[in-house]
Amino acid sequence: MSAAHATTDLCDAHGDAVRVIALPWRDLGGRMAFSGTVSTVRAFEDNSRVREAVAEPGHGRVLLVAGGGSLRRAMLGDLLAAKAVENGWEGIVIDGVIRDSGVIAGLALGVKALGVCPRKTEKLGDGRRDVVVEIGGVAIAPGQWLCADADGVVVMDRQPGAALQP
């Protein structure tokens, strides 16, 4: 990520066009700074849809998981994180927790979450993909742009400098 895309610089340069997802994020991946177009998952204590998403080509996108802030079951573990790296995902932001944090810290993947928990999720096929989600009072839609670094997580309608789509 270039310095032009630091979250602090984005906030200074773009004001209210930048929405800050103000939660107590922890940096848990091997990359602290990452950005990309958003793909979303909304699911509570079931990572079936996360598994589906990371199994597909990421094309440099960021997976944003609205996990309801649950600290009881990990929405991401080492196998899914490794699959995300293999398939070209830039990062994963989870309103919830992960497990296998030692392994994930060594992967070339940005991961931000609220914390860690050793318990895995149930695999019931619950949840929805690529829907508008709300995290920390901020509505985020698939296709918007997310930037994350040591100072936080921000979302904009599109990447600064990106051309408008017809």
Salt bridges, closest charged atoms under 4 A:
ASP27 OD1 - LYS112 NZ 2.28
GLU45 OE2 - ARG72 NE 2.72
GLU52 OE2 - ARG49 NH1 2.48
GLU52 OE1 - ARG129 NH1 3.73
GLU56 OE1 - ARG129 NH2 2.85
GLU86 OE2 - LYS83 NZ 3.56
GLU90 OE2 - ARG31 NH1 2.99
ASP100 OD2 - ARG99 NE 3.80
GLU122 OE2 - ARG73 NH2 3.66
ASP157 OD1 - ARG19 NH1 3.47
